[in-house]
Amino acid sequence: MQLPVIIVGGGLGGLATAVRLAAQGRRVILCEQNERVGGKLNLHQADGYTFDTGPSLLTMPWVIRDLFAVAGRRMEDYLCLEQVEPTCRYFWPDGTRFDAWQRLPQLIQEIERISPADVPNFFRFMAHTARIYDAVAGPFLLRPFDGLRELITPTMVRHALRIDALRSVDAAVRSFFRSPYLRQLFNRYATYNGSSPYLSPATFNLIAYIELAEGGWYVRGGMYQLAVALARLATELGVELRVRAPVTEVIVERGLACGVRLADGCLLPAAAVVINADPLYACERLIPGFQREANRLARFDPSYSGVVLFLGVEGDFPQLAHHNIFFSADYSAEFRAIVHERQPALEPTIYVAATCRSDPAHAPPGHMNLFVLVNAPADDGRIDWEAVIPAYRDHIIARLEMMGLSGLRQSIRYSHHWTPRDLARRYNAAFGAIYGLSSNSPLSAFARPPLRVRRVRGLYFVGGGTHPGGGIPLVLLSGQAVTARIVADQPL
Ligand SMILES: Cc1cc2nc3c(=O)[nH]c(=O)nc-3n(C[C@H](O)[C@H](O)[C@H](O)COP(=O)(O)OP(=O)(O)OC[C@H]3O[C@@H](n4cnc5c(N)ncnc54)[C@H](O)[C@@H]3O)c2cc1C
């Protein structure tokens, strides 16, 4: 019988790899330590409320469609993706509001309403970011690289001039837009990969392009349905999904990965091992002799983490759309606190998702389920989150009340929270970082460990901690890239 490929971790990267390998006739066992697969895309249910605990917005839906297609299936038979209108409702402390519509005429009307001069600037910005997307998609996203040498090709050098990597997201956004509101709104896209708009290269303005040109999507029934669908597909293809199966060690013999040891002592032999767990954690805890690589990774800035509140509230806050952002008055101060001082921001920007707007069953009748997310510093152990969280939670709720959700505190019927330390513990995510290493410098991509683990044959990384990076579509593309490498290294 064929030795299986063993996947350590059932996040989206692990699931995508499992599906792709199984679709090519490989035997696959996936071991997930938690009670459910999905990783950071997960679910919290209590007192009649349902909350997605991680991603709330999906971009590049064609990546998911492709994944089903390689398995000879139609995505629509497993999942229903919907565009949410508006994609996001923005609130500012001075009372200004902006609806980011997916329909272009409405979006333009909104831009015209708050800053008529910026309408042509918006089109110039979209043309500019479209060119970046065009240059980046091939070499970085669709064909992630194993190292610097692979990337320096004549085509890439030519393309490098077009990707706007030498100034920050903020500098580029300022050069296009006059309105402080639009500047803050477009800067926010840098946070989609856990970075600061004041540090990360302007290349990441392509995130705005991707969302505005291709749309922002929601999975009917809740984002967790994506994990459910991928688990179903994997099972149909013969993948053995084991939950509550923590891996404690990758077995390496004579430079070759040949199995894993589970927490219950069981040994699983393998033809290859794919680590979907965080690479820094894996180098420290799972791969023997990799402490030096762990030390190297620990020298780079992690992406930031988050404080999450799960609030079940009675009544309706009619001003809330499905996705909402309550901006701070001073965005740069916020990133200074989180990135440089490693402190929670005093005046944080607050994201609120009310999935009950699209899925009424996510809250009891007459109630709302509010998923509240605030960017927070990566957990380097200096903050005693358990001590800090009660006051910080109150502060967040007070800010939301001040910005229009009056009576919020009184209407809370269910409350739960996660701190950066909870995220670290739950997923073995180093520093509780949501997106692996930060992308706060043009060279950050080169700091990420390659898909093929160096020095150990048959050992691979997949997911947000490796290439091309974090976020649902990139993590799924990582599964595609690692599968290609495994198949090339070990033809059937
Ligand atoms: C609050 C939050 C909001 C987000 N918002 C968005 C968004 O709106 N849009 C978007 O695209 N992305 C978003 N993301 C990011 C997105 O969720 C991640 O980039 C993606 O889900 C990461 O997938 P992954 O496969 O790389 O890893 P993970 O999801 O981290 O999966 C790794 C898995 O490995 C398991 N594991 C770890 N160690 C072991 C072990 N020893 N043995 C067995 N299993 C192990 C973990 O339990 C976990 O299930 C968000 C994330 C969070 C937390």
The ligand as a Gaussian input file, in Angstrom:
#p B3LYP/6-31G(d) Opt

LIG

0 1
 C       -9.481000      37.246000      13.509000
 C       -9.017000      36.919000      12.107000
 C       -9.550000      37.603000      11.024000
 C       -9.140000      37.301000       9.721000
 N       -9.743000      37.934000       8.655000
 C       -9.469000      37.525000       7.397000
 C      -10.255000      37.977000       6.277000
 O      -11.232000      38.733000       6.440000
 N       -9.941000      37.534000       5.027000
 C       -8.911000      36.642000       4.818000
 O       -8.683000      36.260000       3.669000
 N       -8.172000      36.176000       5.850000
 C       -8.427000      36.579000       7.131000
 N       -7.732000      36.060000       8.189000
 C       -6.533000      35.230000       7.915000
 C       -6.864000      33.796000       7.558000
 O       -7.746000      33.263000       8.492000
 C       -5.579000      32.990000       7.564000
 O       -4.599000      33.585000       6.724000
 C       -5.780000      31.554000       7.104000
 O       -6.984000      31.006000       7.592000
 C       -4.584000      30.750000       7.579000
 O       -4.694000      29.427000       7.146000
 P       -3.479000      28.433000       7.312000
 O       -3.859000      27.184000       6.658000
 O       -2.218000      29.070000       6.876000
 O       -3.224000      28.227000       8.875000
 P       -4.133000      28.046000      10.150000
 O       -5.503000      28.490000       9.924000
 O       -3.369000      28.682000      11.262000
 O       -4.142000      26.465000      10.375000
 C       -3.098000      25.772000      10.969000
 C       -3.702000      24.577000      11.661000
 O       -2.652000      23.777000      12.191000
 C       -3.117000      23.239000      13.420000
 N       -1.952000      22.799000      14.194000
 C       -0.990000      23.575000      14.751000
 N       -0.086000      22.805000      15.381000
 C       -0.492000      21.522000      15.221000
 C        0.038000      20.284000      15.658000
 N        1.156000      20.189000      16.370000
 N       -0.636000      19.153000      15.332000
 C       -1.779000      19.213000      14.595000
 N       -2.318000      20.373000      14.177000
 C       -1.680000      21.519000      14.478000
 C       -3.852000      24.402000      14.042000
 O       -4.715000      23.989000      15.076000
 C       -4.596000      24.959000      12.833000
 O       -5.847000      24.348000      12.672000
 C       -8.140000      36.318000       9.505000
 C       -7.618000      35.614000      10.585000
 C       -8.064000      35.899000      11.884000
 C       -7.514000      35.103000      13.050000

